[in-house]
Amino acid sequence: MLTEAELKSQLHAIVANDYRVPDSAPDGGDYWQVSLAMLAHLGAIDPELRDDLIYTAFTKWARAELYTPDQYRAILNTALDQNHLFFGLGERDTDSVFTRSFSILLAVLPIYHHRLTPIFTQHEIRTALDTVLRYFEVERDLRGYVEVKGWAHAVAHTADLLDEFAQCEEIDRDGLLRILDAIKAKLLAADVAFVAEEDERLAYAVLSLFGRGVLIERDLEPWIKSFAPIERVGEWRTRHINVKHFLRSLYFQAKYRHTAEWICTPIDEALNAISHFK
């Protein structure tokens, strides 16, 4: 297996070659062999290798439609396995978060592709969502940007993947409600303030879910109003900040995207109840 230094050098050469794997490369120009090496170093601490090279190469090759259905399946299954998404789960302020966070971000690519050209079964999509929700409930490292090491961003990356799941036809009413419950639970359980636009990414996922037209106002209005009041126990001030920012993001995104604009009224009521809580 390539070392990080060897992979980084190879990826620099690939970038210089317009993201084509040179025929002279050790793998003989096989982009899938390079992809397997990138999977092995998905949680590299070096932010250039992890974010600028590995993730960008995956994205470029996905957009170029280089991956086969079986390769997408391998990417998804690897990203969500015990050695990636669940690696070090429960730890805080350790480097294991980069493996988890970039595994969940990588999983966006096969799910996005599936939405355009279905390749997974209903069972596979629902099982993948179950796995992600189990992970999201337990994730405790909620840092955004980490000095020197770059983006951790576990909450934002999970929001991006939930956004994709919310648009999958295989996810039924029960699945959509579980996504809403998971987002609410994370907002209310977080003991750190989200300062790296996590609120916007979560709100975007919720609005995509609303856009499915599967849930009705009777399902959604009580969910919005249930954020208020904020109980004054534990880290209540942090919850107060996170919930207000999330609801505001949801409000303005609904206005901007002209999607489910009716939610602005219950959001107004919830924000008013939060702001005037005694």
C-alpha positions as a printed Julia matrix, in Angstrom:
278×3 Matrix{Float64}:
   0.0    0.0     0.0
   1.19   3.48   -0.81
   2.4    5.67    2.03
   0.82   9.1     2.47
   3.89  10.72    0.97
   3.81   8.42   -2.06
   0.08   8.96   -2.58
   0.46  12.72   -2.26
   3.23  12.76   -4.86
   1.15  10.62   -7.22
  -1.93  12.81   -6.81
   0.1   15.95   -7.51
   1.16  14.33  -10.79
  -2.46  13.42  -11.56
  -3.65  16.98  -10.88
  -0.9   18.31  -13.15
  -2.18  15.89  -15.82
  -5.72  17.33  -15.64
  -6.81  14.56  -13.26
  -5.82  11.8   -15.68
  -3.72   8.99  -14.21
  -0.49   8.93  -16.23
   0.23   5.67  -18.04
   3.65   5.77  -16.46
   2.17   5.63  -12.95
   2.92   2.53  -10.83
  -0.67   1.34  -11.3
  -0.44   1.65  -15.07
  -2.97   4.46  -15.37
  -5.73   2.66  -13.46
  -7.78   5.33  -11.67
  -9.59   2.67   -9.57
  -6.33   1.46   -8.03
  -5.57   5.07   -7.15
  -9.09   5.36   -5.68
  -8.43   2.34   -3.45
  -5.24   3.98   -2.21
  -7.19   7.18   -1.52
  -9.77   5.22    0.48
  -6.97   3.85    2.63
  -5.85   7.39    3.5
  -9.25   9.07    3.66
  -8.66  10.4     7.18
  -5.16  11.73    6.59
  -4.22  14.51    8.99
  -2.57  16.46    6.19
  -5.41  18.76    4.99
  -3.91  19.16    1.53
  -3.82  15.4     1.0
  -7.22  14.73    2.58
  -9.29  17.63    1.25
  -7.53  19.23   -1.7
  -6.2   16.04   -3.3
  -8.12  12.92   -2.22
 -11.63  14.3    -1.95
 -11.22  16.55   -4.98
  -9.99  13.63   -7.1
 -12.97  11.5    -6.04
 -15.29  14.35   -6.97
 -13.65  14.99  -10.33
 -13.78  11.31  -11.32
 -17.38  10.97  -10.17
 -18.39  13.97  -12.28
 -16.54  12.45  -15.22
 -18.63   9.28  -14.72
 -15.57   7.08  -14.4
 -16.96   4.87  -11.64
 -19.02   1.78  -12.39
 -22.05   0.78  -10.26
 -19.95  -1.88   -8.52
 -17.25   0.67   -7.76
 -19.8    3.1    -6.36
 -21.12   0.27   -4.2
 -17.58  -0.44   -2.96
 -17.05   3.25   -2.18
 -20.31   3.47   -0.22
 -19.79   0.23    1.68
 -16.23   1.19    2.59
 -17.14   4.72    3.62
 -19.85   3.44    5.98
 -17.94   0.53    7.5
 -16.46   0.1    10.97
 -12.99   1.23    9.9
 -14.21   4.48    8.41
 -17.53   5.98    9.55
 -17.33   4.28   12.94
 -13.58   4.65   13.44
 -13.02   6.05   16.94
 -16.69   7.01   17.22
 -17.42   8.62   20.58
 -14.0   10.26   20.86
 -13.68  14.01   21.14
 -10.88  16.3    20.02
  -8.88  13.46   18.46
  -7.75  12.97   14.88
 -10.17  10.08   14.31
 -12.87  12.62   13.43
 -11.23  13.26   10.06
 -11.71   9.63    9.02
 -15.36   9.68   10.06
 -16.15  13.08    8.64
 -14.56  12.56    5.26
 -16.05   9.07    5.02
 -19.51  10.54    5.34
 -18.7   13.3     2.87
 -17.42  10.72    0.39
 -20.67   8.76    0.73
 -22.46  11.75   -0.82
 -21.02  10.85   -4.23
 -22.6    7.39   -4.71
 -25.94   8.51   -3.25
 -26.01  11.57   -5.51
 -25.2    9.37   -8.51
 -27.96   6.97   -7.49
 -30.51   9.78   -7.49
 -29.64  10.52  -11.12
 -29.13   6.93  -12.28
 -30.45   4.37   -9.78
 -27.87   1.72   -8.93
 -28.82   0.66   -5.4
 -31.77  -1.36   -4.19
 -34.35   0.07   -1.83
 -32.9   -2.12    0.91
 -29.39  -0.79    0.31
 -30.52   2.85    0.46
 -32.56   2.33    3.62
 -29.79   0.33    5.27
 -27.28   3.07    4.44
 -29.57   5.68    5.99
 -29.94   3.55    9.12
 -26.16   3.36    9.38
 -25.73   7.12    8.99
 -28.4    7.91   11.59
 -26.76   5.52   14.08
 -23.46   7.28   13.5
 -24.93  10.78   13.75
 -26.55  10.06   17.09
 -23.23   9.04   18.65
 -20.84  11.53   17.01
 -19.41  13.76   19.75
 -16.62  15.6    17.95
 -18.5   18.61   16.61
 -15.57  20.83   15.72
 -15.71  22.83   12.52
 -12.31  24.08   11.44
  -9.26  22.76   13.28
  -6.13  24.86   13.15
  -3.32  23.3    11.09
  -5.34  20.12   10.37
  -8.2   21.75    8.47
 -11.9   20.96    8.35
 -13.41  18.33   10.63
 -17.01  19.45   10.04
 -18.74  16.19   10.97
 -22.14  17.86   11.38
 -22.0   19.77    8.1
 -20.81  16.72    6.16
 -23.57  14.6     7.66
 -26.08  17.28    6.71
 -24.87  17.07    3.1
 -25.46  13.32    3.06
 -28.85  13.6     4.74
 -29.75  16.15    2.06
 -29.09  13.46   -0.56
 -31.03  10.78    1.33
 -33.97  13.16    1.76
 -34.28  13.33   -2.02
 -34.14   9.55   -2.58
 -37.49   8.07   -3.53
 -36.6    4.93   -1.56
 -36.82   6.89    1.69
 -40.47   6.81    2.76
 -42.43   8.91    5.22
 -41.02   7.06    8.22
 -37.48   7.57    6.97
 -38.02  11.27    6.42
 -39.42  11.67    9.93
 -36.36   9.88   11.3
 -34.11  12.34    9.49
 -36.0   15.24   11.07
 -35.76  13.64   14.51
 -32.02  13.07   14.09
 -31.4   16.7    13.13
 -33.46  17.98   16.01
 -31.71  15.64   18.45
 -28.28  16.82   17.34
 -29.23  20.49   17.64
 -30.6   19.96   21.14
 -27.79  17.7    22.34
 -24.81  19.67   21.03
 -22.7   21.21   23.78
 -20.69  23.39   21.39
 -22.0   26.3    19.36
 -22.02  25.71   15.62
 -20.01  28.53   14.09
 -19.01  27.06   10.71
 -22.35  27.25    8.88
 -23.55  23.88   10.17
 -26.96  25.49   10.69
 -27.21  26.37    7.0
 -26.22  22.89    5.84
 -28.76  21.28    8.2
 -31.46  23.7     7.08
 -30.75  22.94    3.45
 -31.23  19.22    4.13
 -34.53  19.88    5.9
 -35.8   22.04    3.06
 -34.93  19.33    0.53
 -36.93  16.94    2.68
 -39.89  19.32    2.73
 -39.67  19.55   -1.05
 -40.38  15.85   -1.45
 -44.07  16.51   -0.82
 -44.37  13.3     1.19
 -44.84  14.98    4.56
 -47.69  17.39    5.06
 -48.07  20.51    7.21
 -49.62  18.43    9.96
 -46.31  16.52   10.19
 -43.98  19.47    9.89
 -45.53  22.32   11.85
 -45.41  20.49   15.22
 -41.77  19.55   14.53
 -40.81  23.2    14.02
 -42.73  24.39   17.07
 -41.25  21.62   19.22
 -37.91  23.44   19.33
 -39.42  25.95   21.79
 -39.08  26.62   24.58
 -35.43  25.87   25.32
 -35.25  24.23   28.73
 -32.71  25.96   30.98
 -30.69  22.95   32.01
 -27.13  21.93   31.19
 -25.63  23.73   28.21
 -28.9   25.52   27.49
 -27.28  28.69   26.15
 -25.51  26.66   23.47
 -28.77  24.97   22.49
 -30.41  28.4    22.46
 -27.83  29.69   19.97
 -27.82  26.61   17.74
 -31.6   26.34   17.51
 -32.09  30.04   16.77
 -29.44  29.98   14.05
 -30.92  26.84   12.52
 -34.48  28.18   12.47
 -33.33  31.48   11.0
 -31.4   29.63    8.27
 -34.45  27.51    7.53
 -36.64  30.62    7.37
 -34.47  32.5     4.91
 -33.71  29.47    2.75
 -37.45  28.81    2.39
 -37.89  32.43    1.31
 -34.92  32.36   -1.05
 -35.76  29.03   -2.68
 -39.53  29.65   -2.68
 -39.99  26.21   -1.15
 -42.51  25.46    1.6
 -42.71  29.16    2.46
 -45.64  28.37    4.78
 -43.04  27.2     7.35
 -42.06  30.82    7.96
 -45.13  31.34   10.18
 -44.43  28.47   12.63
 -40.74  29.43   12.59
 -41.72  32.98   13.6
 -43.77  31.55   16.46
 -40.97  29.24   17.6
 -38.35  31.99   17.5
 -40.63  34.32   19.42
 -41.17  31.66   22.1
 -37.43  31.02   22.36
 -36.52  34.71   22.55
 -39.12  35.44   25.24
 -38.54  32.37   27.35
 -38.46  33.32   31.06
